[in-house]
Amino acid sequence: MTHNLLRATATLAGPTHARTRLTTLRRRLITIAARVTRTARHITLRLPQDWPWATDFTQLFTTIHAPPHPA
């Protein structure tokens, strides 16, 4: 089950991660050094400034949280 979920995550993250190994995917997208901050009812995830996979993570996040396509 974990393998299938990580493969789906890799596919949604973009074409560069679609064929990466699971350990590489974990190292690049899942185990990141980020801070969660809370101010005035807003929760913010602060990612590192020079993180090379920030655009892939942002694409994954927006794809997952987008409304579903109508059937």
Contacts in CASP RR format, 6 or more apart in sequence:
PFRMAT RR
TARGET T0000
AUTHOR 0000-0000-0000
METHOD contacts of the structure
MODEL  1
MTHNLLRATATLAGPTHARTRLTTLRRRLITIAARVTRTARHITLRLPQD
WPWATDFTQLFTTIHAPPHPA
3 22 0 8 1.000
6 22 0 8 1.000
6 25 0 8 1.000
6 26 0 8 1.000
7 22 0 8 1.000
9 25 0 8 1.000
9 29 0 8 1.000
9 60 0 8 1.000
10 17 0 8 1.000
10 18 0 8 1.000
10 19 0 8 1.000
10 20 0 8 1.000
10 25 0 8 1.000
11 17 0 8 1.000
11 18 0 8 1.000
12 59 0 8 1.000
12 60 0 8 1.000
12 63 0 8 1.000
12 64 0 8 1.000
13 25 0 8 1.000
13 29 0 8 1.000
13 56 0 8 1.000
13 57 0 8 1.000
13 59 0 8 1.000
13 60 0 8 1.000
14 56 0 8 1.000
14 59 0 8 1.000
14 60 0 8 1.000
16 56 0 8 1.000
17 25 0 8 1.000
17 28 0 8 1.000
17 29 0 8 1.000
17 56 0 8 1.000
20 28 0 8 1.000
28 53 0 8 1.000
28 56 0 8 1.000
29 53 0 8 1.000
29 56 0 8 1.000
29 57 0 8 1.000
29 60 0 8 1.000
32 47 0 8 1.000
32 48 0 8 1.000
32 51 0 8 1.000
32 57 0 8 1.000
33 48 0 8 1.000
34 45 0 8 1.000
34 46 0 8 1.000
34 47 0 8 1.000
34 48 0 8 1.000
35 45 0 8 1.000
35 46 0 8 1.000
36 43 0 8 1.000
36 44 0 8 1.000
36 45 0 8 1.000
36 46 0 8 1.000
37 43 0 8 1.000
37 44 0 8 1.000
37 46 0 8 1.000
38 44 0 8 1.000
47 54 0 8 1.000
47 57 0 8 1.000
48 54 0 8 1.000
51 57 0 8 1.000
END
